[in-house]
């Protein structure tokens, strides 16, 4: 349980900070960019005010300028990730140029530079990257940079596997959430995935778009990912809709140089040993082949102004699916009705992913980025497969996702910066069927041994169409970086799930199944067999539901550089999730007497999340940073948890 007194204390702290500021609180995004900041001093340690500071992206030529304040402090936020050059100019001092400064997503390169006395025409070049330890970051996070993404080995090419490098993170390999990422013991449902600053979550299943890892192998190519940041604790008010971690991914962009690469990987089962259980049954080693191949290219359209990037990634994978390998299942092979169906088959996991991206510096103050990503996955015989399911009982699992997103960063004077982001996305995940006959389940000793006919929920479909608009505004005022942002996300959901609408026969044993056959056709007329079938309730849409979700969020925040070695953050975020109400009310006359109304969907409207944090770097002659924070975070409620409240079905 939360402690109400502590909650109200946090609210009052944030409110006091907001009321004490003499200027509005505006926002800077950390979702797609980083920052360069620091202090400029002279040879005697005095601060240098009104020095001209220019940063330049060495890959694209993108430049930004500012001036140091009266205390010598400068801050240039909202820089696209990449490698930069810093140039500092001031009359009476030699010009300082420092190159090879890495700017990572959500990070800040802190540079404390010293100017030498001399003419401005003199240039002092400094070689060396920014410090590895970020002394101003208050949240607990990890960055997987471009070097790690491009050089570390990755089986399966799912870039999200790099998240496993973060402490306290494991894959969920149990139940129907296999492939989810667990942070600190929290299920993957509580995480939020953002790509280029926009939402990339399937809010019906509570997983990523395309259900990466649990169904399709990946939605974005590893070659298209520049780097990403994993925020696990005390993250800023800009980020929400997650009780676990926020995974913040940035895709690559084109540059002034023309780049291109091609790759291919091949694996064959010829070098693998046979499985123990197959050797015991005298079965040969089944075939297994994996092909992964693709290419990417990028370059300039207009040097220092417009750039393009294209990426293609493909997989062709065949996985053997042996059937009826358990000892209790072997007698079924002697049954003339079942034996022709017990054949091993191949599951296929075939996918194509395309991504195109355009970056265009419209003017010196406006930078536009547009990205389109397309995924098409076919999981042949992947629906409810396994050693108890014959091929007739499965079907193809399909995944088709499309995302079109844009990001416009506008510099509105020396202190104001606005970032507008938008996205249209479509995630379609139909499941097909290989058969039409009713489902038959055979058990032995209380355990399921074989499934025939069409599985009870196929064919099915879950399709989500979503749109999102995000706007963040930054105001720089001395030692303060004020932030304000708003986010609107709507998802229209079609869920067609005909669970048991085709009927199912369940037999307690193979003998019971054989005894029930009349003229060679199975029947269900004894206590050793049960038959179950669902029907649409009167006036309902049956297996079709539309549990739509709409999300509203806003935040205010201040990042305050209280001292040269102490950074404080204060903020508050508000999240509101509304869910579509059921179209009808359960007509059961007893429900009103119990004060139960199945036609309503209550909305939680008090989701205020205060955030406070600090980063302190004591002067101890060694790189040391102490970080801490407090916050309240609200995760999403996946629509699958409430979808069953929409239809009314009858069971027989």
C-alpha positions in Angstrom: 0.0 0.0 0.0 1.1 3.6 -0.7 1.7 5.9 2.2 -0.7 8.8 1.8 1.3 11.2 4.0 4.4 10.6 1.9 2.4 11.0 -1.3 1.0 14.4 -0.2 4.4 15.6 0.9 5.8 14.8 -2.6 2.8 16.7 -4.2 3.4 19.7 -2.0 7.1 19.7 -2.8 6.4 19.8 -6.5 3.7 22.4 -6.1 6.0 24.7 -4.1 8.7 24.5 -6.7 6.2 25.3 -9.5 4.7 28.3 -7.6 8.1 29.7 -6.7 9.4 30.0 -10.3 8.9 33.4 -12.0 8.8 31.9 -15.5 6.6 29.1 -17.0 7.9 25.5 -16.9 8.5 24.1 -20.3 10.0 20.8 -21.6 12.9 19.2 -23.4 12.7 15.7 -24.8 15.2 13.0 -23.8 13.5 10.4 -25.9 15.3 10.9 -29.1 18.3 13.1 -28.3 21.1 14.0 -25.8 22.8 17.2 -24.7 26.2 18.9 -24.3 26.6 21.1 -21.3 29.4 22.4 -19.1 31.3 25.4 -17.6 33.8 27.7 -19.3 36.7 29.0 -17.2 39.9 31.1 -17.7 43.4 30.0 -16.7 42.9 31.3 -13.1 39.6 29.3 -12.6 37.3 32.3 -13.1 34.1 31.9 -15.1 33.9 33.2 -18.7 30.5 34.7 -19.5 29.0 35.4 -23.0 31.4 33.0 -24.8 30.1 31.8 -28.1 29.6 28.0 -28.0 29.0 26.0 -31.2 28.5 22.3 -31.5 28.6 20.4 -34.8 27.6 16.9 -35.7 30.6 15.4 -37.5 28.5 13.0 -39.5 25.7 15.3 -40.8 27.1 18.8 -40.3 24.1 19.7 -38.0 25.1 22.8 -35.9 23.7 24.6 -32.9 24.9 27.7 -31.1 24.5 29.3 -27.7 26.3 31.6 -25.2 27.6 30.9 -21.7 25.8 32.6 -18.9 27.2 34.9 -16.3 28.5 31.9 -14.4 30.2 30.5 -17.5 27.6 27.7 -17.8 26.2 26.6 -21.2 23.6 23.9 -22.1 22.7 22.7 -25.6 19.9 20.1 -25.4 17.9 18.2 -28.0 21.0 17.2 -30.0 20.5 14.1 -32.3 22.7 11.2 -31.2 26.1 11.1 -32.8 29.7 12.3 -32.5 30.2 16.1 -32.1 32.8 18.9 -32.2 32.7 21.7 -29.7 34.0 25.2 -30.6 34.3 27.9 -27.9 35.1 31.5 -28.9 35.6 34.6 -26.8 37.5 37.9 -27.4 40.9 37.9 -25.6 41.1 34.1 -25.6 42.3 31.5 -28.0 39.6 29.5 -29.8 39.1 26.1 -28.3 38.0 23.1 -30.4 37.3 19.8 -28.9 36.3 16.9 -31.2 35.0 13.3 -30.9 32.4 14.1 -28.2 29.8 11.2 -28.1 26.2 12.3 -27.5 24.0 9.3 -26.5 20.2 9.1 -26.3 18.9 10.5 -23.0 22.5 11.4 -21.9 24.4 14.6 -21.3 28.1 15.0 -22.2 29.4 17.3 -19.4 32.5 19.3 -20.5 34.3 21.8 -18.3 36.7 23.6 -20.6 39.4 26.1 -19.9 40.2 28.8 -22.3 43.8 30.0 -22.9 44.8 33.7 -23.2 45.5 34.7 -26.8 44.1 36.0 -30.0 40.8 34.5 -31.3 42.7 33.5 -34.5 44.7 31.1 -32.4 43.1 27.6 -32.1 43.7 25.1 -29.3 42.6 21.6 -30.3 41.6 19.2 -27.6 41.4 15.5 -28.4 39.4 13.2 -26.2 35.8 12.2 -25.6 33.5 13.3 -22.8 33.8 11.7 -19.4 32.4 8.2 -19.2 30.4 9.0 -16.1 27.5 11.3 -16.4 27.5 13.6 -13.4 24.2 15.3 -14.0 22.0 12.3 -14.7 19.6 11.6 -11.8 17.8 8.5 -13.1 19.2 5.0 -13.1 19.7 3.9 -16.7 22.0 2.0 -19.0 22.9 2.9 -22.6 23.7 0.3 -25.3 25.6 2.4 -27.8 26.2 2.0 -31.5 29.4 0.1 -31.0 27.7 -2.6 -28.9 24.8 -2.9 -31.3 27.1 -3.3 -34.3 29.8 -5.6 -32.9 28.3 -7.8 -30.1 27.1 -11.2 -31.3 23.3 -11.6 -31.3 21.6 -14.9 -32.0 18.3 -14.4 -33.7 19.0 -10.7 -34.5 16.4 -9.4 -32.1 18.0 -6.1 -31.0 15.9 -6.1 -27.8 18.1 -9.0 -26.5 20.7 -6.3 -25.8 18.5 -5.2 -23.0 19.6 -8.3 -21.2 23.0 -6.6 -20.6 21.2 -4.4 -18.1 21.5 -5.6 -14.5 18.4 -7.3 -13.0 16.9 -8.2 -16.4 15.9 -11.7 -17.6 13.7 -13.2 -20.3 10.4 -14.8 -19.3 10.5 -18.4 -20.6 7.4 -19.7 -18.9 3.7 -19.7 -19.7 2.1 -17.7 -22.6 4.3 -14.7 -22.0 7.4 -16.4 -23.3 9.8 -13.8 -24.7 8.8 -10.9 -22.5 11.5 -9.0 -20.7 11.3 -8.9 -16.9 12.9 -6.0 -15.0 13.6 -6.6 -11.3 11.0 -9.3 -11.1 8.2 -7.3 -12.8 6.5 -8.8 -15.8 7.0 -7.4 -19.2 3.4 -6.1 -19.2 4.7 -3.2 -17.0 7.4 -2.1 -19.5 7.1 0.6 -22.2 9.0 0.5 -25.5 9.6 3.8 -27.4 11.3 4.0 -30.8 12.3 7.4 -32.0 10.3 9.0 -29.2 6.9 7.4 -30.1 5.0 4.6 -28.6 5.8 1.1 -29.9 3.5 -1.0 -27.7 0.7 -3.4 -28.5 -1.7 -2.3 -25.7 -4.0 -5.3 -26.2 -1.5 -8.0 -25.3 0.7 -5.7 -23.2 3.8 -6.4 -25.4 5.7 -4.6 -28.1 4.2 -4.1 -31.6 4.6 -7.4 -33.5 4.9 -9.2 -30.2 8.6 -9.3 -30.7 10.3 -12.3 -29.1 7.1 -14.1 -28.2 5.9 -14.5 -31.8 7.8 -12.7 -34.6 11.6 -12.7 -34.2 12.0 -8.9 -34.5 10.1 -5.8 -35.7 13.1 -3.5 -36.5 16.3 -4.7 -38.0 19.4 -4.7 -35.8 21.2 -2.9 -38.6 18.7 0.0 -38.3 19.2 0.6 -34.6 21.7 3.3 -33.6 21.5 2.8 -29.8 19.1 2.7 -27.0 18.7 3.6 -23.3 17.1 1.5 -20.7 15.6 3.5 -17.8 14.9 1.3 -14.8 14.4 3.7 -11.9 13.8 7.3 -10.9 13.4 8.4 -14.5 12.1 11.8 -15.4 8.5 12.9 -15.6 8.7 13.0 -19.4 8.5 9.2 -19.3 5.5 7.2 -18.1 3.0 4.5 -18.8 5.4 2.0 -17.2 5.8 0.5 -13.8 8.9 -1.4 -14.8 11.3 0.0 -17.3 11.2 2.3 -20.3 13.2 1.1 -23.3 14.1 4.1 -25.4 15.4 3.2 -28.9 16.8 5.5 -31.6 17.2 4.4 -35.2 20.1 5.3 -37.5 20.1 8.3 -39.8 22.0 9.0 -43.1 25.1 11.1 -43.1 27.4 13.0 -45.5 29.3 9.9 -46.4 27.8 7.1 -48.5 27.6 3.9 -46.5 26.4 0.4 -47.5 26.7 -3.1 -46.2 25.3 -6.6 -46.8 25.2 -9.6 -44.6 24.2 -13.2 -44.6 24.1 -16.0 -42.0 23.4 -19.7 -42.7 22.9 -22.6 -40.2 22.2 -26.2 -41.0 21.3 -29.1 -38.7 23.9 -31.3 -40.4 26.4 -30.3 -37.6 23.9 -30.8 -34.7 23.4 -33.9 -32.6 20.1 -35.7 -32.6 17.7 -35.3 -29.6 17.7 -37.9 -26.9 14.0 -38.6 -27.1 14.2 -39.1 -30.9 17.2 -41.5 -30.6 15.2 -43.5 -28.1 12.3 -43.9 -30.5 14.7 -44.7 -33.4 13.7 -41.5 -35.3 16.2 -39.7 -37.5 17.4 -36.2 -36.9 14.9 -33.8 -38.4 16.0 -31.1 -40.8 16.7 -27.6 -39.6 17.8 -24.7 -41.7 18.2 -21.0 -40.9 18.9 -18.2 -43.4 19.3 -14.6 -42.3 20.3 -12.0 -44.8 19.9 -8.3 -45.6 21.5 -5.1 -46.6 21.4 -1.4 -45.7 22.6 1.8 -47.3 22.6 5.5 -46.5 24.0 8.8 -47.8 23.3 12.4 -48.5 20.7 14.0 -50.7 22.1 17.4 -50.2 25.3 17.6 -48.2 24.9 19.0 -44.6 21.1 19.3 -45.3 19.2 16.2 -46.3 20.0 12.5 -45.9 18.4 9.1 -46.6 18.7 5.6 -45.2 17.2 2.3 -46.3 17.4 -1.1 -44.5 16.2 -4.6 -45.4 16.4 -7.6 -43.1 15.1 -11.1 -43.8 14.8 -14.5 -42.1 14.0 -17.9 -43.4 13.8 -20.5 -40.6 12.4 -24.1 -40.5 12.0 -25.7 -37.1 11.0 -29.4 -36.8 7.9 -30.3 -34.9 7.7 -34.0 -33.9 4.3 -35.3 -32.8 3.3 -37.9 -30.3 6.7 -38.5 -28.8 5.5 -39.2 -25.2 5.2 -42.9 -24.2 1.6 -42.5 -23.3 0.8 -41.3 -26.8 2.4 -44.3 -28.7 -0.8 -46.5 -28.6 -2.6 -43.9 -30.6 -0.6 -44.7 -33.6 -2.4 -48.0 -33.9 -5.8 -46.4 -34.2 -6.9 -46.3 -37.9 -8.7 -43.0 -37.3 -5.8 -41.2 -35.6 -2.7 -42.8 -37.2 -2.9 -41.0 -40.6 -2.9 -37.6 -38.7 0.2 -38.4 -36.6 2.9 -37.0 -38.9 5.8 -34.8 -38.0 5.8 -31.4 -39.7 7.9 -28.3 -40.1 7.2 -25.0 -38.5 8.5 -22.0 -40.5 9.4 -18.6 -39.2 9.8 -16.4 -42.3 10.0 -12.6 -42.1 10.8 -9.5 -44.2 11.5 -6.1 -42.6 12.0 -2.9 -44.5 12.8 0.6 -43.1 13.3 3.9 -44.9 14.2 7.2 -43.2 14.6 10.8 -44.4 16.3 13.5 -42.4 16.0 17.0 -43.7 17.3 20.3 -42.2 14.5 22.5 -43.5 16.2 25.7 -42.3 18.9 26.6 -39.8 16.2 26.3 -37.0 14.0 23.4 -38.1 15.1 19.8 -38.4 12.7 17.2 -39.7 13.0 13.4 -39.5 10.5 10.9 -41.1 10.6 7.1 -40.8 8.6 4.2 -42.2 9.0 0.6 -41.1 7.2 -2.4 -42.5 7.2 -6.0 -41.1 5.7 -9.1 -42.6 6.0 -12.4 -40.6 4.6 -15.8 -41.4 4.8 -18.4 -38.7 3.8 -21.5 -40.6 1.9 -24.0 -38.4 2.8 -21.9 -35.4 -0.7 -21.6 -33.9 -0.9 -23.9 -30.8 1.8 -26.2 -32.1 3.9 -28.7 -30.1 4.3 -32.4 -29.7 0.6 -32.9 -28.7 -0.8 -31.1 -31.7 -1.0 -32.7 -35.1 -0.7 -30.4 -38.1 -4.5 -30.4 -38.5 -4.7 -28.8 -35.1 -2.5 -25.8 -35.8 -2.3 -23.0 -38.4 -0.3 -20.1 -39.6 0.5 -17.2 -37.2 0.8 -13.9 -39.2 2.1 -10.6 -38.2 1.9 -7.5 -40.3 3.1 -4.2 -38.8 3.5 -0.7 -40.2 4.7 2.4 -38.5 5.0 5.9 -40.0 6.5 8.5 -37.6 7.9 12.0 -37.8 9.9 14.3 -35.6 10.2 18.1 -36.1 12.7 20.0 -33.8 12.4 23.8 -34.0 14.8 26.3 -32.3 12.7 29.3 -31.4 15.4 31.8 -30.3 18.2 31.4 -27.9 16.2 29.9 -25.1 13.2 28.2 -26.6 13.1 24.8 -28.4 10.0 22.9 -29.5 9.8 19.2 -30.5 6.7 17.8 -32.2 6.4 14.1 -32.8 3.6 12.1 -34.5 2.9 8.5 -35.5 0.5 6.3 -37.3 0.8 2.6 -36.7 -1.0 -0.6 -37.6 -0.4 -4.0 -36.0 -2.3 -6.9 -37.5 -1.9 -10.4 -36.1 -4.3 -12.9 -37.6 -4.1 -16.6 -36.8 -5.2 -19.1 -39.5 -6.5 -22.7 -39.2 -5.3 -25.9 -40.9 -8.5 -27.8 -40.4 -12.3 -27.4 -40.1 -13.3 -30.5 -37.9 -14.2 -29.9 -34.2 -11.4 -30.1 -31.8 -10.7 -33.5 -30.1 -8.5 -33.7 -27.0 -7.2 -37.1 -25.7 -5.8 -37.5 -22.2 -4.0 -40.3 -20.3 -3.7 -40.3 -16.6 -5.1 -36.7 -16.4 -2.5 -35.4 -18.8 -3.1 -34.2 -22.4 -1.4 -36.4 -24.9 -2.9 -35.5 -28.3 -5.1 -32.8 -30.0 -6.9 -33.3 -33.3 -9.2 -31.2 -35.5 -9.2 -27.4 -35.5 -7.9 -25.7 -32.4 -10.7 -24.1 -30.4 -9.7 -20.4 -31.1 -8.9 -20.4 -34.8 -9.2 -18.6 -37.1 -8.7 -15.5 -35.0 -7.5 -11.9 -35.5 -6.2 -9.0 -33.4 -5.6 -5.7 -35.3 -4.7 -2.4 -33.8 -4.7 1.0 -35.6 -3.2 3.8 -33.5 -2.3 7.4 -33.8 -0.1 9.5 -31.5 0.7 13.2 -31.1 3.5 14.4 -28.8 4.7 18.0 -28.2 7.4 19.1 -25.9 8.7 22.6 -25.3 12.0 23.6 -23.7 12.9 26.9 -21.9 16.5 27.5 -20.8 16.9 30.0 -18.0 20.3 30.2 -16.4 20.8 27.1 -14.2 17.3 25.8 -14.9 16.0 23.7 -17.8 12.2 24.0 -17.6 10.2 21.3 -19.4 6.6 20.9 -20.4 5.0 18.2 -22.6 1.7 16.6 -23.6 1.0 13.3 -25.2 -2.2 12.0 -26.8 -2.3 8.3 -28.0 -5.4 6.5 -29.3 -5.7 2.8 -30.3 -8.6 1.3 -32.2 -8.7 -2.4 -31.5 -10.4 -5.2 -33.4 -10.3 -8.5 -31.5 -11.9 -11.6 -33.0 -11.4 -14.6 -30.7 -13.9 -17.5 -31.3 -12.8 -19.5 -28.3 -14.7 -22.8 -28.4 -17.3 -21.5 -30.9 -16.4 -24.6 -33.1 -16.9 -27.1 -30.3 -14.5 -29.4 -28.5 -14.6 -33.1 -27.5 -12.5 -34.1 -24.5 -11.9 -37.8 -23.8 -10.3 -39.1 -20.5 -8.4 -41.8 -22.4 -7.7 -43.3 -25.8 -9.9 -46.2 -24.9 -12.8 -43.9 -24.2 -12.3 -42.3 -27.6 -12.2 -45.7 -29.3 -15.3 -46.9 -27.5 -17.3 -43.8 -28.4 -16.9 -44.2 -32.2 -20.1 -45.2 -34.0 -19.6 -46.3 -37.6 -16.1 -44.9 -37.4 -17.2 -41.5 -36.3 -16.4 -40.2 -32.7 -19.4 -39.4 -30.5 -19.8 -38.1 -27.0 -22.4 -40.0 -25.1 -20.8 -41.2 -21.8 -19.2 -39.8 -18.7 -15.7 -40.4 -20.1 -16.3 -37.6 -22.6 -17.4 -34.0 -22.4 -18.4 -31.7 -25.2 -18.2 -27.9 -24.9 -19.3 -25.2 -27.3 -19.8 -21.4 -26.9 -22.5 -19.4 -28.6 -23.0 -15.6 -29.0 -25.4 -14.1 -26.4 -28.6 -12.5 -27.7 -27.9 -9.1 -29.2 -24.1 -9.4 -28.9 -21.3 -9.4 -31.4 -20.1 -12.8 -30.1 -16.4 -13.3 -30.5 -15.8 -9.8 -32.0 -14.9 -7.0 -29.6 -13.5 -3.5 -29.8 -11.8 -2.7 -26.4 -10.4 0.6 -27.7 -7.9 2.6 -25.6 -7.2 6.3 -25.4 -4.3 7.7 -23.4 -3.7 11.3 -22.3 -0.5 12.5 -20.5 1.2 15.7 -19.6 4.2 16.6 -17.5 6.1 19.6 -16.1 9.7 19.4 -14.9 12.7 21.4 -13.9 16.3 20.3 -14.1 18.2 22.6 -11.7 21.9 22.8 -11.6 22.1 23.9 -7.9 25.9 23.7 -7.9 28.6 22.7 -10.3 28.6 19.2 -8.8 24.9 19.0 -7.8 21.9 18.6 -10.1 18.3 18.4 -8.9 15.2 17.4 -10.8 11.6 18.2 -9.8 8.5 17.3 -11.8 5.0 15.8 -11.9 3.3 13.7 -14.5 -0.4 12.9 -15.1 -1.6 9.8 -16.9 -5.1 9.0 -17.9 -6.2 5.8 -19.7 -9.8 5.4 -20.8 -11.3 2.2 -22.1 -14.2 1.6 -24.4 -17.3 0.5 -22.5 -19.1 -2.8 -23.3 -21.8 -2.3 -26.0 -24.5 -4.2 -24.0 -25.4 -4.9 -20.4 -25.7 -8.5 -19.1 -29.5 -9.0 -18.8 -29.2 -11.4 -15.8 -31.9 -10.1 -13.4 -29.9 -11.0 -10.3 -27.0 -8.7 -11.2 -28.7 -5.3 -10.2 -29.6 -6.8 -6.8 -25.9 -7.4 -6.3 -25.0 -3.8 -7.5 -23.2 -5.2 -10.5 -23.3 -3.3 -13.8 -21.5 -5.0 -16.6 -22.1 -2.0 -19.0 -19.7 0.3 -17.2 -15.9 0.6 -17.4 -14.5 2.7 -14.5 -11.7 5.1 -15.2 -8.8 5.8 -12.7 -8.5 9.6 -12.8 -6.1 10.3 -10.0 -2.8 9.1 -11.6 -0.6 12.0 -10.6 3.1 11.0 -10.3 5.5 13.3 -8.6 9.2 12.9 -9.4 12.2 14.2 -7.5 15.9 13.3 -8.0 19.4 14.3 -7.4 22.9 13.6 -8.8 25.8 14.7 -6.6 29.5 14.3 -7.5 31.6 15.0 -4.4 35.1 16.3 -4.9 37.1 13.3 -3.7 39.8 13.2 -6.4 38.0 10.3 -8.1 35.0 9.9 -10.5 32.2 9.3 -8.1 28.5 10.1 -8.5 25.7 9.6 -6.0 22.2 9.4 -7.4 18.8 9.1 -5.8 15.2 9.8 -6.5 11.6 9.2 -5.6 8.6 8.8 -7.9 5.2 7.3 -8.4 4.7 5.4 -11.7 1.6 4.1 -13.3 1.6 1.2 -15.8 -0.9 0.5 -18.5 -3.8 -1.9 -18.2 -3.7 -4.2 -21.3 -7.0 -4.4 -23.1 -6.9 -8.2 -23.1 -7.7 -8.1 -19.3 -11.0 -6.4 -20.0 -11.8 -7.7 -23.5 -13.9 -10.6 -22.0 -16.2 -8.0 -20.4 -17.4 -6.8 -23.8 -19.1 -10.0 -25.2 -21.7 -12.2 -23.6 -21.5 -15.8 -24.5 -23.5 -18.9 -23.7 -21.8 -22.2 -22.9 -23.3 -25.7 -23.6 
